[in-house]
Amino acid sequence: MLYVRGQPTDYDEWVDLGAEGWDWQPVLPYFLRSEANARGGSALHGTDGPL
């Protein structure tokens, strides 16, 4: 399985277009919780999630 979450500016642009609550900083914790990054965790990648 492969997923691509996009760039932070993609999310910030959605907010500029009216998608309130979808800016990068509020959604990043959801990505961190969902990831099981094989290369280890970081400020941008989680390690204990199902993906």
RALINMO-V337656 format. One line per field, one symbol per residue. ss: DSSP state (A for helix, B for strand, O for the rest). phi: phi as a letter, one per 30 degrees, with the letter a starting at -180 (. if undefined). burial: # if it has 24 or more other ideal C-beta (glycine too) atoms within 12 Angstrom, else .. Layout:
BEGIN
ss = ???
phi = ???
burial = ???
END
This chain:
BEGIN
ss = OOOOOOOAAAAAAAAAOOOOOOOAAAAAAAAAAAOOOOOOOOOOOOOOOOO
phi = .bbbcicedddddedddjdeicdeeddeedddddcbdddjdadcbcbcddc
burial = ..........#............#......#...#..........#.....
END
